[in-house]
């Protein structure tokens, strides 16, 4: 009789995971990332193109609000987000805007910055979050809960390990898709 009791207790303990892993835990890990440099390969599948557009380049992230995307191929361009200012350079042309004048852009940018800084509240302001995996290999799915953002983005899937983001996939509302693979260089 006692053996059955202990066996039942043992089996019930095995039914529970060895650790609890949730979005808050991931956000704490991501918030500890000091930033750095990386290379990327981005593949964009656009309805207007016969084959994917492939871009390569460098990324720089300095918490909490500096992001730089330098496209090297197929055509050089630079996109810099510094606080609330977004700057863009290509083929000698330059543009700069305050992102606060474009609410849907802010929501999209917050998906990146909120993830990199581990700001769960910022993410939850515009997205429903769903986490799967383990601390060693995780996937975070963001589904827009804001109608303005949902006009442009259907789903964002961010994957990584520990405090590193390795893949960002955007599925746009029009069906176009972008997958960026990131490799840390420092």
TIVEXDREN-141704 format. One line per 3 residues: number of its first residue (from 1); their letters; for each residue x, z, y of N, C-alpha, C. Coordinates in steps of 0.05 Angstrom, whole numbers, plus 32768, in hexadecimal, padded with zeros to 4 digits. Atoms other than C-alpha are relative to their C-alpha. Example, Ala and Ser with C-alpha at 12.3 -4.5 7.8 and 13.67 -1.06 7.14 Angstrom:
# residues 2
1) as) 8012 8000 7FE8 80F6 809C 7FA6 8012 8000 8018 | 7FF0 7FFF 7FE8 8111 808F 7FEB 7FF1 800E 8016
***
This chain:
# residues 186
1) xxx) 8010 8000 7FE8 8000 8000 8000 8011 8000 8019 | 7FEF 7FFF 7FE9 8037 8013 8031 800F 7FE6 8004 | 7FF2 801A 7FFE 805C 7FD2 8021 7FEF 7FEB 800E
4) xxx) 8012 8013 7FF3 801F 7FA9 8036 7FFD 8006 801E | 8003 7FF8 7FE4 8019 7FD1 8076 8019 7FF7 8010 | 7FE8 8007 7FF2 8062 7FC5 8089 8004 7FE1 8001
7) xxx) 7FFF 801D 8001 805F 7F7C 8073 7FEE 7FF4 8016 | 8013 8009 7FEB 8022 7F72 80A0 800B 8004 801C | 7FF4 7FFA 7FE6 8045 7F93 80DA 8017 7FEC 8006
10) xxx) 7FEA 8012 7FFC 8083 7F68 80D0 7FF6 7FE4 8006 | 800C 801B 7FFB 8059 7F28 80CD 7FF4 7FFE 801C | 800C 8001 7FE6 8034 7F3A 810C 8016 7FFF 8016
13) xxx) 7FEA 8001 7FEC 8076 7F45 8131 800C 7FE4 8001 | 7FF5 801B 8001 808F 7F01 811A 7FEE 7FEB 800E | 8013 8013 7FF3 8051 7EE0 8137 8004 7FFF 801E
16) xxx) 7FFB 8000 7FE3 8068 7EF2 817E 801C 7FF5 8005 | 7FE6 800A 7FF9 80A1 7ECE 81A0 8014 8016 8006 | 7FEB 7FEC 7FFB 80E3 7EF3 81A7 8003 8006 801E
19) xxx) 7FFF 7FFB 7FE4 80DE 7EEC 81F2 7FE9 7FF2 800E | 8014 800D 7FF0 80AC 7EDB 8227 800E 7FEE 8014 | 7FF3 8014 7FEE 80BE 7E9C 824F 7FE9 7FF4 8010
22) xxx) 8015 800B 7FEF 8093 7E88 828A 800B 7FF4 8019 | 7FF8 800D 7FE8 8095 7E64 82CC 8010 8012 8012 | 7FF1 7FEC 7FEF 80AC 7EA3 82F1 801D 8003 7FF7
25) xxx) 7FE5 7FFE 800B 80E8 7EA9 82C3 8011 7FE7 8008 | 7FF1 8019 7FF9 80FB 7E60 82CF 8006 8000 801E | 7FFB 8000 7FE3 80F3 7E68 831A 8017 8013 8008
28) xxx) 7FE9 7FED 7FFA 8123 7EA4 831A 801A 7FF2 7FF9 | 7FE8 800E 8008 8156 7E7A 82F4 8007 7FEA 8015 | 7FFA 8016 7FEE 814F 7E3E 8323 8008 800B 801C
31) xxx) 7FF8 7FF5 7FE6 8154 7E6B 8361 801D 8009 8000 | 7FE4 7FF7 8002 8198 7E82 8348 8014 7FE9 8002 | 7FEE 8017 7FFF 81B4 7E3B 834A 800C 7FFD 801C
34) xxx) 7FF3 8001 7FE5 81E8 7E37 8382 8001 7FE4 800D | 7FFF 801B 7FF5 81DE 7DEC 838C 8019 7FF2 7FF5 | 7FE9 800F 8009 8213 7DB7 8383 7FFC 7FE2 8002
37) xxx) 8000 801D 8000 8220 7D6E 8376 7FFA 7FF6 7FE5 | 8008 800D 8019 8206 7D3F 8341 8000 7FE2 8003 | 8005 801C 8000 8201 7CF7 832E 7FE5 7FFB 7FF4
40) xxx) 801A 8006 800B 81C0 7CD5 831D 7FFD 7FE3 7FF8 | 800A 801B 8007 81A1 7C99 82FC 7FE2 8002 8002 | 801D 8000 7FFC 815A 7C8A 8312 7FF5 7FE5 7FF7
43) xxx) 800E 8018 8009 812D 7C58 82EF 7FE4 8000 800B | 801B 8002 7FF5 80EF 7C42 8315 7FF2 7FE9 7FF2 | 8011 8014 800B 80B9 7C1C 82F1 7FE9 7FFB 8014
46) xxx) 8013 8007 7FEB 8090 7BF9 8326 7FEF 7FE8 7FF6 | 8013 8015 8009 8053 7BCD 8318 8008 7FE5 800C | 7FF9 8019 7FF3 806F 7B98 8348 801A 7FF4 7FF6
49) xxx) 7FE7 800A 800B 80B0 7B90 8321 7FFE 7FFB 7FE2 | 8001 8007 801D 80BB 7B6F 82DD 8010 8014 7FEF | 7FF0 7FED 800F 80F1 7BA1 82C9 8006 8018 8012
52) xxx) 7FFB 7FE8 7FF0 8104 7BE7 82E0 8016 7FFC 8014 | 7FEB 7FFF 7FEC 812C 7BF1 831F 8011 8018 7FF9 | 7FED 7FEB 8007 816A 7C1A 830E 8012 8006 8017
55) xxx) 7FEE 7FF7 7FEA 818E 7C42 8344 8012 8015 7FF5 | 7FED 7FEB 8007 81CC 7C6C 833D 800C 800B 801A | 7FF4 7FF4 7FE8 81ED 7C9B 836E 8007 801D 7FFC
58) xxx) 7FF8 7FE4 7FFF 81FE 7CE1 8382 7FEB 8011 800E | 8013 7FEC 7FF4 81D5 7D1F 8393 8010 8018 800A | 7FF5 7FE7 7FF6 81E7 7D5C 83BC 7FE9 8012 8006
61) xxx) 8014 7FEC 7FFA 81BE 7D9B 83BF 800E 8019 800A | 7FF7 7FE7 7FF4 81CD 7DD7 83EC 7FE8 8011 8006 | 8018 7FEF 7FFC 8199 7E0E 83E7 7FFF 800B 801D
64) xxx) 801A 8005 800D 8167 7E18 8402 7FF4 7FE5 8008 | 8010 8017 7FF6 8156 7DD8 8428 800F 7FE6 8005 | 7FF1 8018 7FFC 818D 7DA3 8426 8001 7FF0 7FE6
67) xxx) 7FFE 8012 8017 8186 7D68 83F6 800A 7FE5 800A | 7FF6 801A 7FF8 81AC 7D27 83F9 8000 7FEE 7FE7 | 8001 8014 8015 81A0 7CEA 83CE 800F 7FE7 800A
70) xxx) 7FF1 8017 7FF8 81D5 7CB4 83D5 8000 7FEB 7FEA | 8002 8016 8014 81C3 7C74 83B0 8018 7FEE 8004 | 7FE9 8011 7FFF 8201 7C4C 839F 7FF9 7FE4 7FF6
73) xxx) 8009 801A 800A 81E1 7C14 8376 7FE2 8001 7FFB | 7FF7 801B 7FFB 81BE 7BE4 8378 8006 7FFA 801D | 7FFC 8004 7FE4 81BD 7BEB 83C4 8004 801B 800D
76) xxx) 7FFA 7FE5 7FF4 81DD 7C24 83EC 7FEA 8009 8013 | 8012 7FF3 7FED 81AE 7C53 840F 8004 801E 7FFE | 7FFD 7FE3 7FFF 81AE 7C9C 8423 7FE6 800C 8009
79) xxx) 8017 7FF1 7FF9 8174 7CCC 8425 8009 801D 8002 | 7FF8 7FE4 7FFC 8181 7D11 8443 7FE9 8010 800A | 8014 7FED 7FF9 8150 7D4A 8446 800F 8019 8009
82) xxx) 7FF3 7FE9 7FF5 816A 7D81 8473 7FEB 8011 800F | 8016 7FF1 7FF4 8136 7DB6 8481 7FE7 7FEF 8001 | 8019 8010 7FFD 80F9 7D92 849D 8006 7FE4 8009
85) xxx) 7FF9 801B 7FF7 811F 7D53 84B0 8009 7FEF 7FE8 | 7FF9 8013 8014 8122 7D17 8482 800D 7FE8 800D | 7FF1 8018 7FF5 8156 7CE1 8492 8004 7FEC 7FEA
88) xxx) 7FFD 8016 8013 815C 7C9E 8471 8012 7FEB 800D | 7FEE 8015 7FF7 8193 7C6A 8477 8003 7FEA 7FEB | 7FFC 8016 8012 8197 7C25 8458 8007 7FE7 8010
91) xxx) 7FF8 801A 7FF3 81B9 7BE3 846C 8002 8003 801E | 7FFB 7FFD 7FE3 81CC 7BFF 84B0 7FE8 800A 800F | 8018 7FF6 7FF3 8185 7C16 84BF 7FFD 801E 7FFB
94) xxx) 8003 7FE3 8003 8176 7C5F 84CC 7FE4 8008 8009 | 8019 7FF5 7FF9 8136 7C86 84CF 8001 801E 7FFC | 8001 7FE3 8003 8126 7CD0 84D7 7FE4 8009 8007
97) xxx) 801B 7FF5 7FFA 80E4 7CF6 84D4 8000 801E 7FFB | 8006 7FE5 8006 80CC 7D3D 84D6 7FEB 8000 7FEA | 8012 8002 8017 80AB 7D46 8492 7FE6 800F 8005
100) xxx) 8019 7FF1 7FFB 8077 7D76 84AE 7FEB 7FEF 800C | 8014 8013 7FF5 8055 7D3A 84CE 7FF2 7FF1 7FE9 | 800B 800E 8018 8046 7D20 8487 7FFA 8014 7FEA
103) xxx) 8007 7FEB 8013 8021 7D55 845E 8004 7FF8 7FE2 | 7FFD 8008 801C 8021 7D2C 841D 801E 7FFE 7FF9 | 7FE3 8001 8004 806D 7D22 8425 800B 801C 7FFC
106) xxx) 7FF8 7FE4 8003 8076 7D6D 842D 7FFA 8009 7FE4 | 8008 7FF8 801B 8050 7D79 83ED 8012 7FF4 7FEA | 7FEE 800D 8013 807B 7D47 83C8 801C 800C 8001
109) xxx) 7FE5 7FF4 7FFC 80BC 7D63 83E5 8001 801C 7FF5 | 8001 7FE5 800B 80A5 7DA9 83D3 8002 8001 7FE2 | 7FFD 8000 801D 80A3 7D94 838A 801D 8001 7FF9
112) xxx) 7FE3 8000 8005 80EE 7D88 838E 800C 801A 8009 | 7FF4 7FE8 7FF5 8102 7DC0 83BC 7FF6 801A 7FF3 | 800B 7FE8 800D 80D3 7DF2 839D 800C 8005 7FE5
115) xxx) 7FF4 7FFE 801A 80F0 7DE4 8359 801D 8009 8002 | 7FE3 7FFA 7FFD 8139 7DE5 836F 8005 801C 800A | 7FFC 7FE5 7FF5 8130 7E26 8396 7FF2 8016 7FF0
118) xxx) 800E 7FEC 8010 8105 7E47 8361 7FE9 800D 800F | 8016 7FF6 7FEF 80CB 7E4F 8393 7FE6 7FFA 7FF3 | 8019 8005 8010 808F 7E56 8365 7FE8 7FFE 8013
121) xxx) 8017 8001 7FEE 805F 7E63 839F 7FFE 7FE5 800D | 8000 801A 7FF3 8073 7E23 83C2 7FF6 7FEB 7FED | 8009 8013 8014 8068 7DFC 8382 7FE2 8003 7FFB
124) xxx) 801C 7FFB 8006 8025 7E1D 8374 7FED 7FFA 8018 | 8010 8008 7FE9 800D 7E0D 83BB 7FF4 7FE4 7FFC | 8008 801C 8003 8008 7DC4 83A5 7FFD 7FF6 7FE4
127) xxx) 8000 8009 801B 800E 7DC1 835A 7FF7 8016 7FEC | 8005 7FEF 8017 7FF5 7DDF 8319 8019 7FFE 7FEE | 7FE7 8000 800F 8033 7DF3 82F1 7FFC 8006 7FE3
130) xxx) 8001 7FFC 801D 803D 7DEF 82A6 801C 7FFF 7FF5 | 7FE5 7FFE 800B 807D 7E05 8283 8000 7FFF 7FE2 | 7FFD 7FFF 801D 8093 7DF6 823C 801E 8001 7FFB
133) xxx) 7FE4 7FFE 8008 80D4 7E00 8216 800B 801C 8001 | 7FF1 7FE7 8000 8108 7E36 8219 8012 8000 8018 | 7FED 8000 7FE9 813A 7E4D 824E 8017 7FEC 7FFC
136) xxx) 7FEA 8013 8006 816D 7E20 822C 7FF8 7FE3 8002 | 800A 801C 7FFE 8141 7DE1 822F 7FE3 8003 8008 | 801B 7FFC 7FF6 8102 7DE3 825A 7FF5 7FE7 800E
139) xxx) 800E 8016 7FF2 80CF 7DB3 8278 7FEA 800D 8011 | 8014 7FF6 7FED 80A5 7DC3 82B5 7FEF 7FE8 8009 | 8013 8015 7FF7 8067 7D98 82C3 7FF1 8009 8018
142) xxx) 800F 7FFB 7FE8 8049 7D95 8308 7FE9 7FEC 8003 | 8018 8011 7FFC 8002 7D7A 8310 7FF5 8007 801C | 800A 7FFB 7FE5 7FEA 7D72 8358 7FE4 800D 8000
145) xxx) 801A 7FF4 7FFC 7FB1 7DA0 836D 7FF6 7FFA 801C | 8006 8009 7FE5 7FB1 7D82 83B3 7FF8 7FE3 8000 | 800A 801B 8001 7F88 7D43 83BD 8012 7FEC 800E
148) xxx) 7FEE 8012 7FF1 7FB8 7D25 83F0 8018 7FF9 7FEF | 7FE9 8005 8011 7FF3 7D2C 83C0 7FF8 7FEF 7FE8 | 800A 800F 8018 7FC9 7D13 8385 7FFB 7FE3 8006
151) xxx) 8003 801C 7FF9 7FBE 7CD2 83AB 801A 7FF0 7FFA | 7FE6 800D 8004 8008 7CC4 83A0 800D 8007 7FE6 | 7FF2 7FF7 8018 8020 7CED 8365 7FEC 800B 7FEC
154) xxx) 8011 7FF5 8016 7FFC 7CF9 8322 800C 8017 7FF2 | 7FF3 7FEC 8010 8030 7D22 82FF 801E 8000 8005 | 7FE3 7FFD 7FFD 8077 7D3C 8308 8009 8011 7FE8
157) xxx) 7FF5 7FF1 8017 809F 7D51 82CB 801E 8005 8006 | 7FE5 7FF8 7FFA 80E0 7D77 82D7 800B 800E 7FE8 | 7FF4 7FF4 8018 810E 7D88 829D 801D 8009 8007
160) xxx) 7FE5 7FF6 7FFC 814F 7DAE 8298 8008 8015 7FEB | 7FF7 7FEA 8010 8176 7DE6 8279 800B 8016 8012 | 7FF8 7FEA 7FF0 8186 7E2B 8293 7FF6 7FFD 801D
163) xxx) 8008 8003 7FE4 8187 7E24 82E0 8005 7FE3 800A | 7FF9 801B 7FF9 8195 7DD9 82DF 7FE8 7FED 7FFB | 8014 8015 8003 8164 7DA0 82EB 800F 7FE7 7FF6
166) xxx) 7FF3 8017 800B 8177 7D64 82C0 7FF0 7FE6 8002 | 8011 8018 7FFF 813B 7D35 82C5 7FE8 8006 8012 | 8019 7FFF 7FEF 8104 7D29 82F9 7FF1 7FE6 7FFB
169) xxx) 8010 8018 8005 80CC 7CFA 82E6 7FE7 8002 8012 | 8018 8002 7FEF 8096 7CE5 8318 7FEE 7FEA 7FF6 | 8014 8014 8007 8057 7CC2 8302 7FEE 7FFE 8019
172) xxx) 800F 8004 7FE8 8036 7CA5 833F 7FE3 7FFA 7FFA | 801C 8005 8005 7FEB 7C9F 8347 7FF9 7FE3 7FFA | 8004 801D 8005 7FF1 7C53 8346 800B 7FF7 7FE5
175) xxx) 7FF5 8007 801A 8013 7C55 8302 801E 7FFB 8000 | 7FE3 8004 7FFF 805A 7C49 831B 800E 801A 7FF7 | 7FF2 7FE9 800B 808E 7C78 82FD 801D 8000 8008
178) xxx) 7FE4 7FFD 7FFA 80D3 7C92 830F 800B 8017 7FEE | 7FF3 7FEB 8010 8102 7CB8 82E0 801D 8002 800A | 7FE5 7FFB 7FF7 8142 7CD6 82FD 800E 8013 7FEC
181) xxx) 7FF0 7FEF 8011 8177 7CF1 82CE 8018 8009 8011 | 7FED 7FF3 7FEF 81A7 7D21 82EF 8017 800D 7FEF | 7FE9 7FF4 800E 81EE 7D35 82D9 8011 800F 8015
184) xxx) 7FF0 7FF0 7FEE 8210 7D6E 82FE 801E 7FF8 7FFF | 7FE4 8007 7FFF 8257 7D5E 8315 8012 8018 8008 | 7FF0 7FE8 7FF9 826D 7DA4 832A 7FF7 8018 7FF2
***
